[in-house]
């Protein structure tokens, strides 16, 4: 990735991917596609695979640290955060305007 990105500022400056040089195309892919996708997948992992109870145990060090917002956090992670991440993805790709 480094060599094509470097060359896109010089000898490959006229090589375009969707109207962007290679460096800008990779920046767009990483920033606007992969980061929201990764955040969405982490949220699904915590909710579906790890489980909210296990995540709360991790956050509280098996109950030794007080976490007073665990019910609100559980609702946010389960229902609100995936919707917000999806809206950020749609907004960053230009599908919707917020």
C-alpha positions as CSV (number, residue, x, y, z in Angstrom):
1,X,0.0,0.0,0.0
2,X,2.9,2.4,0.7
3,X,4.6,2.2,-2.7
4,X,1.4,2.8,-4.8
5,X,0.4,5.6,-2.4
6,X,3.8,7.2,-2.8
7,X,3.8,6.8,-6.5
8,X,0.3,8.3,-6.8
9,X,1.9,11.6,-5.8
10,X,4.4,11.4,-8.7
11,X,4.6,9.0,-11.6
12,X,1.1,7.6,-11.1
13,X,-0.6,11.0,-10.6
14,X,-2.9,10.5,-13.6
15,X,-4.0,7.0,-12.4
16,X,-7.5,7.5,-10.9
17,X,-9.9,5.2,-9.0
18,X,-13.4,6.7,-9.0
19,X,-11.9,10.1,-9.8
20,X,-9.4,9.9,-6.9
21,X,-5.7,9.2,-6.9
22,X,-4.6,6.0,-5.2
23,X,-3.7,7.7,-1.9
24,X,-7.0,9.6,-1.7
25,X,-9.0,6.4,-2.7
26,X,-7.3,4.4,0.1
27,X,-7.9,7.3,2.5
28,X,-11.6,7.3,1.6
29,X,-11.8,3.5,1.9
30,X,-10.2,3.5,5.3
31,X,-11.9,6.5,6.8
32,X,-15.4,6.4,5.4
33,X,-16.0,2.7,4.7
34,X,-13.8,0.5,6.9
35,X,-13.9,2.5,10.1
36,X,-17.7,2.6,10.4
37,X,-17.9,-1.0,9.3
38,X,-15.4,-2.0,12.0
39,X,-17.3,0.0,14.7
40,X,-20.5,-1.7,13.6
41,X,-18.9,-5.2,13.7
42,X,-17.5,-4.5,17.2
43,X,-20.9,-3.5,18.4
44,X,-22.4,-6.7,16.9
45,X,-19.7,-8.7,18.5
46,X,-20.3,-7.2,22.0
47,X,-24.1,-7.7,21.7
48,X,-24.3,-11.1,19.9
49,X,-21.1,-13.0,20.6
50,X,-19.6,-11.7,23.8
51,X,-22.9,-10.8,25.4
52,X,-23.8,-7.7,27.4
53,X,-23.4,-9.4,30.8
54,X,-19.8,-10.5,29.9
55,X,-19.0,-7.0,28.6
56,X,-20.2,-5.5,31.8
57,X,-18.2,-8.0,33.8
58,X,-15.1,-6.9,31.8
59,X,-15.9,-3.2,32.3
60,X,-16.4,-3.6,36.1
61,X,-13.4,-6.0,36.6
62,X,-15.7,-8.8,37.7
63,X,-17.7,-6.5,39.9
64,X,-14.9,-4.8,41.8
65,X,-15.5,-1.4,40.1
66,X,-18.9,0.3,40.2
67,X,-20.6,0.9,36.9
68,X,-23.8,2.7,37.6
69,X,-24.9,3.2,34.0
70,X,-24.9,-0.4,33.0
71,X,-28.6,-0.5,32.1
72,X,-28.4,2.6,30.0
73,X,-25.2,1.4,28.4
74,X,-26.8,-1.9,27.6
75,X,-29.7,-0.2,25.8
76,X,-27.4,2.2,24.0
77,X,-25.1,-0.6,22.8
78,X,-27.9,-2.9,21.8
79,X,-30.3,-0.5,20.0
80,X,-29.0,3.1,19.6
81,X,-25.3,2.7,18.7
82,X,-25.8,0.4,15.7
83,X,-28.4,2.9,14.2
84,X,-26.1,5.9,14.8
85,X,-23.1,4.1,13.2
86,X,-25.2,3.2,10.2
87,X,-26.3,6.8,9.9
88,X,-22.7,8.0,10.1
89,X,-21.8,5.5,7.4
90,X,-24.6,6.7,5.1
91,X,-23.7,10.3,5.8
92,X,-20.0,9.9,5.2
93,X,-20.5,8.1,1.9
94,X,-22.9,10.9,0.8
95,X,-26.0,8.7,0.6
96,X,-27.9,10.9,3.0
97,X,-27.3,14.5,4.2
98,X,-27.4,15.1,8.0
